[in-house]
Amino acid sequence: MKTVTLSIDGMHCDGCASNVQLLLERQPGIRKASTSFKDKQARILYDPQALTEDQLIRMVERGGFHVTGRTHE
């Protein structure tokens, strides 16, 4: 398992953060996702053999948000 934190633009409220979290949690290969409107981030624990970081970013951006950066733990 790997963890990545994505910086996200376009979240305007806690509801937006919840939408991002739901988008991510529905995907096979994602063990856990937590989002924060205040921090404008999503922290994702995922299986790198099932998903790539680029796929995670595309999932978020398909929801109408923009990923501006990523950090690894």
C-alpha positions in Angstrom: 0.0 0.0 0.0 1.1 3.6 -0.7 -0.2 6.9 0.6 -0.4 10.1 -1.5 -1.8 13.5 -0.6 -3.3 15.4 -3.5 -3.7 19.2 -3.3 -7.1 20.1 -4.9 -8.5 23.4 -6.2 -12.2 23.8 -6.8 -13.6 22.6 -3.5 -15.8 25.3 -2.2 -17.3 23.7 0.9 -17.4 20.5 3.0 -19.9 19.1 0.6 -17.3 19.3 -2.2 -14.8 17.5 0.0 -17.3 14.8 0.7 -18.0 14.4 -3.1 -14.3 13.9 -3.7 -14.0 11.4 -0.9 -17.0 9.4 -2.3 -15.5 9.5 -5.8 -12.3 7.9 -4.5 -13.8 5.5 -2.0 -15.9 3.8 -4.6 -12.9 2.8 -6.7 -11.4 -0.7 -6.3 -7.8 -0.5 -5.1 -8.4 2.4 -2.7 -8.3 1.3 0.9 -9.1 4.7 2.5 -9.6 8.3 1.4 -10.0 11.3 3.6 -10.6 14.8 2.3 -10.4 18.3 3.9 -12.1 21.4 2.5 -10.1 23.5 4.9 -6.7 22.1 3.8 -7.9 21.6 0.2 -6.4 18.1 0.2 -7.3 14.5 -0.2 -5.2 11.8 1.5 -5.4 8.4 -0.2 -4.2 5.0 0.9 -4.2 2.8 -2.3 -2.8 -0.3 -3.8 -0.2 0.7 -6.4 -0.6 -2.6 -8.2 -4.3 -1.8 -8.9 -4.1 2.0 -9.5 -1.5 4.6 -10.5 -1.3 8.1 -9.1 -2.3 9.4 -12.5 -5.5 7.4 -12.4 -6.3 8.8 -9.0 -5.8 12.4 -10.3 -8.0 11.7 -13.3 -10.8 10.4 -11.0 -10.7 13.6 -9.0 -10.6 15.8 -12.1 -13.5 14.0 -13.7 -15.5 15.1 -10.7 -14.9 18.8 -11.7 -11.9 19.5 -9.5 -8.3 20.3 -10.3 -5.3 18.6 -8.7 -2.5 21.1 -8.3 0.1 18.9 -6.5 0.9 15.7 -4.8 3.1 14.6 -1.9 4.1 11.1 -0.8 4.4 9.6 2.7 
